[in-house]
Amino acid sequence: MTTRQRKSQPYPLAEVFGYPPDNQTAEAQLVRAQRGCPFNNPSGVDCTKDKRQDPLGVCSIQHNDHPVITCPVRFHANRQLLMDADQFFFPQLPVGRFPRTLYEVPLPDRSGKSAGNIDIVRVVLDADGYVEDYGAIEVQAVYISGNVRGVFSSYMRQPEGYSNNWSSVGYPRPDYLSSSRKRLAPQLIFKGSILNQWRRKIVVAVQSSFFATLPALVEVAREQADIAWLIYDLQLDLTTNRYALAHTRTVYTEFAPALTAITEPNVGNEQVFIERLQKQASKSASRSLPQALASLADAEIDPDQV
């Protein structure tokens, strides 16, 4: 019996605890040893992704030769997101007035129950310390399919000796579809709808590769917008061998048209589906029950169901 050799692919990790895998500076080694987070983690200094005691310190993965952000905290670098959001929320804020930042704020529905937590709320207080204005920020990183924990654990065992390719099972890839349907769409439906009825502005922070997978959104002037889509990318600084977060574009939309575009399915031709049913039904009719069960067992497993 021969074992099929797996095809080698480019190394999938772009950043581990904030540094590219090949960055072996003293600073990078110290942060990895301490399981630290260099991106203003709201929960504290240390990385808390996935497990607090054994964090999955992967900030971004490589896909098609580009880093894809997989941890929402990555968008917090240098507080740039907050400053970019403030330009939309408070374009005429008086000199000397500075917004405050609140994290994971529960949003009540009509019955008083939580409709979910808002990732970030920027709050402006008046001279007496009362809330005068605020805006909500939702940060959307990308889900991963495949075994990213396996790659990460292998790297952490020997950071200095890792290979520039990866041939093990479960190659990690960005799952844009799940990121929009299972995360972004529900956030806009529930939390976004409440905020929009209160006539509060919303910022959604995403990476350009993720935004490109969304349906086309109708853009409006900033003054008309309910949502500002702040779009970012990671750019490698060859001098420091670190990726910098760069704001590349802002897209302004109204809430209702954007929600409709994202949540309405792109209805296809039913006849194509019927032909597919016919084809599979014809195949299954010619197979025995054990063969059909074996086929199901070999089917691809949804990583979100594991």
C-alpha positions as CSV (number, residue, x, y, z in Angstrom):
1,M,0.0,0.0,0.0
2,T,1.4,3.3,-1.0
3,T,0.9,6.7,0.7
4,R,-0.1,9.5,-1.6
5,Q,2.3,12.4,-1.2
6,R,0.7,15.7,-0.4
7,K,1.4,18.6,-2.7
8,S,3.6,21.3,-1.1
9,Q,2.1,24.7,-0.9
10,P,3.4,28.2,0.1
11,Y,3.6,28.7,3.9
12,P,0.2,29.8,5.0
13,L,0.9,32.0,8.0
14,A,1.5,35.7,7.4
15,E,1.7,37.0,11.0
16,V,2.2,35.2,14.3
17,F,1.7,37.4,17.3
18,G,2.1,40.4,15.1
19,Y,5.3,39.4,13.2
20,P,5.9,37.6,9.9
21,P,7.2,34.0,10.6
22,D,10.6,34.8,9.2
23,N,11.0,37.8,11.5
24,Q,13.5,36.5,14.1
25,T,14.4,39.8,15.8
26,A,14.7,39.9,19.6
27,E,11.5,41.9,19.8
28,A,9.5,39.3,17.8
29,Q,10.9,36.4,19.8
30,L,10.0,38.1,23.1
31,V,6.4,38.8,22.0
32,R,6.0,35.2,20.8
33,A,7.4,33.8,24.1
34,Q,5.0,36.0,26.0
35,R,2.1,35.3,23.7
36,G,1.6,39.0,23.4
37,C,-0.6,41.2,21.2
38,P,1.1,44.3,19.8
39,F,-2.2,45.7,18.4
40,N,-4.0,47.4,21.3
41,N,-6.0,44.3,22.3
42,P,-9.0,45.6,24.3
43,S,-8.9,42.7,26.7
44,G,-5.3,43.4,27.7
45,V,-1.7,43.0,26.6
46,D,-1.7,39.2,25.9
47,C,-3.3,37.5,22.9
48,T,-6.7,35.9,23.8
49,K,-7.7,34.6,20.5
50,D,-9.5,31.2,20.6
51,K,-8.2,30.2,24.0
52,R,-7.0,32.5,26.8
53,Q,-4.5,29.9,28.2
54,D,-3.3,28.7,24.8
55,P,-4.1,31.5,22.3
56,L,-4.1,31.0,18.6
57,G,-1.7,33.8,17.8
58,V,-2.4,34.0,14.0
59,C,-3.2,37.5,13.0
60,S,-3.3,36.9,9.3
61,I,-2.7,34.1,6.7
62,Q,-1.3,34.1,3.2
63,H,-3.7,33.7,0.3
64,N,-2.8,34.2,-3.3
65,D,0.4,35.9,-2.1
66,H,-1.4,38.5,0.0
67,P,-2.0,38.6,3.8
68,V,-5.6,38.2,4.8
69,I,-6.6,39.4,8.3
70,T,-8.2,36.7,10.4
71,C,-8.2,38.4,13.8
72,P,-10.4,41.4,14.5
73,V,-7.9,42.9,16.9
74,R,-5.5,43.3,14.0
75,F,-7.6,46.3,12.9
76,H,-6.8,48.1,16.2
77,A,-3.2,48.8,15.3
78,N,-2.1,52.3,16.1
79,R,-5.7,53.4,16.8
80,Q,-6.0,54.3,13.2
81,L,-9.4,52.7,12.9
82,L,-10.7,54.9,15.7
83,M,-9.4,58.1,14.1
84,D,-10.8,57.1,10.7
85,A,-14.2,56.3,12.2
86,D,-14.3,59.7,14.0
87,Q,-14.1,61.6,10.7
88,F,-17.4,60.0,9.8
89,F,-19.1,60.1,13.2
90,F,-18.0,63.6,14.3
91,P,-16.9,65.6,11.3
92,Q,-17.4,68.9,13.2
93,L,-16.2,68.1,16.7
94,P,-15.1,71.3,18.5
95,V,-11.4,71.7,19.2
96,G,-10.5,70.2,22.6
97,R,-13.3,67.6,22.6
98,F,-12.1,64.0,22.3
99,P,-14.2,60.9,21.9
100,R,-13.9,58.0,24.3
101,T,-13.7,54.4,23.4
102,L,-16.0,51.6,24.9
103,Y,-15.6,48.0,23.9
104,E,-18.2,45.2,23.7
105,V,-21.2,47.2,24.7
106,P,-24.5,45.2,25.0
107,L,-27.2,46.6,22.7
108,P,-30.7,46.2,24.1
109,D,-33.7,45.3,22.0
110,R,-37.3,46.4,22.7
111,S,-37.8,43.9,25.5
112,G,-34.6,44.9,27.2
113,K,-32.7,41.8,26.2
114,S,-29.3,42.0,24.5
115,A,-29.3,42.0,20.7
116,G,-25.6,41.4,20.8
117,N,-22.5,43.4,21.8
118,I,-21.3,46.3,19.7
119,D,-17.5,45.8,19.1
120,I,-16.6,49.4,19.6
121,V,-18.5,52.5,20.6
122,R,-17.0,56.0,20.2
123,V,-18.7,58.3,22.7
124,V,-18.6,62.1,23.0
125,L,-19.5,63.6,26.4
126,D,-20.8,67.1,27.1
127,A,-19.3,69.5,29.6
128,D,-21.2,67.8,32.4
129,G,-20.0,64.3,31.5
130,Y,-23.2,63.1,29.8
131,V,-23.4,61.3,26.5
132,E,-23.9,63.8,23.8
133,D,-23.2,61.7,20.7
134,Y,-21.9,58.3,19.7
135,G,-21.1,56.0,16.8
136,A,-20.9,52.2,16.5
137,I,-18.0,50.3,14.9
138,E,-18.2,46.6,13.8
139,V,-15.0,44.9,12.9
140,Q,-15.1,42.0,10.5
141,A,-12.1,39.8,10.1
142,V,-12.2,36.6,7.9
143,Y,-13.1,33.1,9.1
144,I,-10.6,30.3,8.2
145,S,-11.3,26.9,6.8
146,G,-8.7,24.2,7.3
147,N,-6.4,23.4,10.1
148,V,-4.7,26.7,11.1
149,R,-4.1,25.5,14.7
150,G,-1.9,22.7,13.3
151,V,0.3,25.1,11.3
152,F,0.5,27.4,14.2
153,S,1.5,24.7,16.7
154,S,4.1,23.4,14.3
155,Y,5.6,26.8,13.9
156,M,5.7,27.6,17.7
157,R,7.6,24.4,18.4
158,Q,10.5,25.6,16.3
159,P,10.0,29.2,15.0
160,E,13.6,29.5,13.8
161,G,13.5,26.3,11.7
162,Y,10.1,26.5,10.0
163,S,9.9,25.6,6.3
164,N,8.8,28.1,3.7
165,N,6.2,25.6,2.4
166,W,3.5,23.5,3.9
167,S,2.5,20.0,2.8
168,S,0.4,18.7,5.7
169,V,-3.4,18.2,5.6
170,G,-5.9,20.9,6.1
171,Y,-4.3,23.9,4.3
172,P,-5.8,27.0,5.8
173,R,-7.8,29.3,3.5
174,P,-10.0,32.4,4.0
175,D,-13.7,31.5,4.1
176,Y,-15.3,34.7,2.8
177,L,-18.8,33.3,2.3
178,S,-19.1,32.2,5.9
179,S,-17.7,35.5,7.1
180,S,-20.5,37.4,5.3
181,R,-23.4,35.1,5.7
182,K,-22.8,33.8,9.3
183,R,-21.2,36.9,10.8
184,L,-21.6,40.2,8.9
185,A,-25.2,39.8,7.7
186,P,-26.6,38.9,11.1
187,Q,-24.7,41.8,12.7
188,L,-26.4,44.2,10.3
189,I,-29.8,42.6,10.6
190,F,-30.0,42.7,14.4
191,K,-27.6,45.3,15.8
192,G,-27.5,47.4,12.6
193,S,-31.2,47.7,12.3
194,I,-31.6,48.9,15.9
195,L,-28.9,51.5,15.5
196,N,-30.3,52.7,12.2
197,Q,-33.8,53.2,13.7
198,W,-32.1,55.3,16.4
199,R,-30.5,57.3,13.5
200,R,-27.0,56.5,14.7
201,K,-24.0,56.1,12.3
202,I,-22.3,52.8,11.8
203,V,-18.7,52.0,10.7
204,V,-17.9,48.6,9.3
205,A,-14.1,47.8,9.2
206,V,-13.1,45.1,6.6
207,Q,-10.1,44.2,4.4
208,S,-10.3,44.9,0.7
209,S,-10.2,41.2,-0.3
210,F,-13.3,40.6,1.9
211,F,-15.1,43.7,0.7
212,A,-14.5,42.6,-2.9
213,T,-16.5,39.4,-2.3
214,L,-19.6,41.4,-1.2
215,P,-22.4,42.4,-3.7
216,A,-22.0,45.8,-5.3
217,L,-23.1,48.5,-2.9
218,V,-24.7,51.7,-4.1
219,E,-22.4,54.6,-2.9
220,V,-23.7,57.9,-1.7
221,A,-22.1,61.1,-0.4
222,R,-20.8,61.1,3.1
223,E,-23.5,63.5,4.3
224,Q,-26.2,61.0,3.2
225,A,-24.6,57.9,4.5
226,D,-25.7,55.7,7.4
227,I,-22.7,53.4,7.1
228,A,-19.1,54.0,6.3
229,W,-17.2,50.9,5.1
230,L,-13.6,51.5,6.1
231,I,-11.4,49.3,3.9
232,Y,-7.9,48.3,4.9
233,D,-5.0,46.3,3.7
234,L,-1.7,45.1,5.1
235,Q,1.5,46.4,3.5
236,L,4.9,44.9,4.2
237,D,7.6,47.3,5.5
238,L,10.8,45.7,4.2
239,T,12.9,47.8,6.6
240,T,11.2,46.4,9.7
241,N,9.9,43.2,8.2
242,R,6.5,43.9,9.6
243,Y,3.1,44.5,8.1
244,A,1.5,47.9,8.5
245,L,-2.3,48.5,8.5
246,A,-3.2,50.9,5.7
247,H,-6.6,52.6,5.1
248,T,-7.0,52.3,1.4
249,R,-10.6,53.3,0.8
250,T,-13.9,54.4,2.3
251,V,-17.3,53.5,0.8
252,Y,-20.4,55.4,2.0
253,T,-23.8,53.8,1.8
254,E,-27.3,54.1,3.1
255,F,-28.3,51.3,5.5
256,A,-31.4,49.8,3.9
257,P,-29.9,49.3,0.3
258,A,-26.7,47.9,1.8
259,L,-28.6,45.4,4.0
260,T,-30.7,44.3,1.1
261,A,-27.7,43.8,-1.2
262,I,-25.9,41.7,1.3
263,T,-28.8,39.6,2.6
264,E,-30.8,39.0,-0.5
265,P,-29.7,35.8,-2.3
266,N,-28.7,35.9,-6.0
267,V,-31.5,33.7,-7.3
268,G,-30.3,31.3,-10.0
269,N,-32.1,29.3,-12.7
270,E,-34.3,26.6,-11.1
271,Q,-33.9,24.4,-14.1
272,V,-30.2,24.0,-13.5
273,F,-31.0,22.8,-9.9
274,I,-33.6,20.4,-11.2
275,E,-31.1,18.9,-13.7
276,R,-28.7,18.5,-10.8
277,L,-31.3,16.7,-8.7
278,Q,-32.1,14.4,-11.7
279,K,-28.4,13.6,-12.1
280,Q,-27.9,12.8,-8.5
281,A,-31.1,10.8,-8.2
282,S,-30.2,8.7,-11.2
283,K,-26.8,7.9,-9.7
284,S,-28.2,7.1,-6.2
285,A,-30.8,4.8,-7.7
286,S,-28.0,2.6,-9.3
287,R,-26.0,2.3,-6.0
288,S,-26.5,0.1,-3.1
289,L,-27.1,1.5,0.4
290,P,-23.6,0.8,1.6
291,Q,-22.2,2.6,-1.4
292,A,-24.4,5.6,-0.7
293,L,-23.3,5.8,2.9
294,A,-19.7,5.5,2.0
295,S,-20.1,8.4,-0.4
296,L,-21.6,10.5,2.4
297,A,-18.7,9.6,4.7
298,D,-16.2,10.8,2.1
299,A,-18.0,14.2,1.6
300,E,-16.3,17.4,2.6
301,I,-16.9,18.4,6.1
302,D,-17.9,22.0,6.9
303,P,-15.1,23.3,9.2
304,D,-17.7,25.2,11.2
305,Q,-19.4,22.0,12.2
306,V,-16.3,20.3,13.6
